[in-house]
Amino acid sequence: MLIVFLVFFSTGIVSAYSSFGNVFGGRIINTKAVEIAGLEAVGYICPMFGTSISIIPMGSPISTPSSYFIPSYVVSKTRTTPTIGQLILGKYSGRTMISCMFPYPPSTIAVSLDTITLFGTSRF
């Protein structure tokens, strides 16, 4: 009886927590989102007020994205700067459009990334 109660109780906590936003976790594989890095590699300029990252999701639902935007006003709760190889855990909500421009001939491509609202990284 106790085990059944604990299973239902822990399920309720997880579903209540996830209702405050989407959660993610994983290992940082690049300090630029794959979409941004690809465009910059061919000459596009992608100005943004913040940074982007790519992760390998771990312990997250299958539909969890792997590229994110971190606005400049969102800082790590563990007071560490995201670097390659660190573990990261946090919440994301909404999407941010980033305009990437090619100088000549003039061309613009918009990239949409999920926006991190809260995160913490490992110390390594």
N, C-alpha and C positions, 0 to 999 in steps of 0.2 A: 504494500500500500504506500509506503514511504517513497519507494522508487518511482511509482506512477505519479505521485504528487510532485516530486522533483522534476520529472520530465515535463509535465504540463507547466509547472512554474517557470522553468528555464526557457521553454518555448515562448511563453508569454513575455518574458523579459526581452528576448531577442527580437520578437516582432514589435514590441513597443519601442525599442531602441531604433530599429530600422525605419520606423515611421517618421523619424525626425530628419531623414535624408538618406541618400544612398551611401553605403560604406564600402570601403575597398582596402585592400592590403596587398603587398607584394614587395618585390625587389626592384630597385631602380636600375635600369639597364642603359639609360642615356639621359643626359640633362637637357635634351631637346626632344620634343615630341617627334615621332617618326615622320609625320606629315610636314612639319616645319623643317626638319633636317633635310628631307628630300628636296623641298623647294629651294632652300638655301644652297644646296649642293649644285644646282643648275643655274645659280645667279640671281634668284629672287631675294629681296630684302623684306624681312618680316618684323617690323617694329612692334613691340608689345610692352605694356606696363606691368611687368612681372616676368615669369619664366615658365617654361614648359618642360615636362618630363615624360619619359616612356618607362613603363614598368612591366614586369612579368607578374601577372596577378597570382596570388597564393592565398588559399583559404577564402576566396571570394566567390560569389556566384558566377556561373559561366558567362553571363551577359555583361560582366564587369568590363568597362573599357580599359585600354592599356595606355592611352595618351591623355594627358591632363594639362590644364593651364593653372598656374598658381599666381593669383594677383599679387602685386607688390605689397599690399596691406595685410596679407595673410602670412603670418610667421609661424614657424614650427613651434609646437608646444614643448619640444625637447631642446629648443634653442640651438639646433644644428642646421647647417646649410645642406640641402639635398645634394648628394654626390653619388656617383656610380658605385653600385655594390651595396648601398645601404638598404635596410628594410624600411618600408613606409606603411603607415596605417592612418586612415582618416575618413573624412566624409566629403562628398561632392554633391553639388546641386546646380542645375542650370548649365548653360553652355555659353562660351565666349567666342565671338567671331573675330578672327585675326586676319587682316588684309595684308597679303604679300604682294609686293610690286616688283615687276621686272622693268629695269630702266629703259632698254631700247631693243626692240620697239616696245613702247609702253603697253604693259599688260598687268592686270590685277587678278589675283585668285584669292577667294575667301576660304579660310580654314576654320572649322568649328570644333572646339575642344571642350570637354567637360571641365567645369570649374571647381577646383578644390576650395572648400570653405573652412576646413579644419584638418590639421595633420600633425604627425609627429614622426620623426625618423630615428633609426637606431644610431648609436654612437659609432658603430662598425662592428 
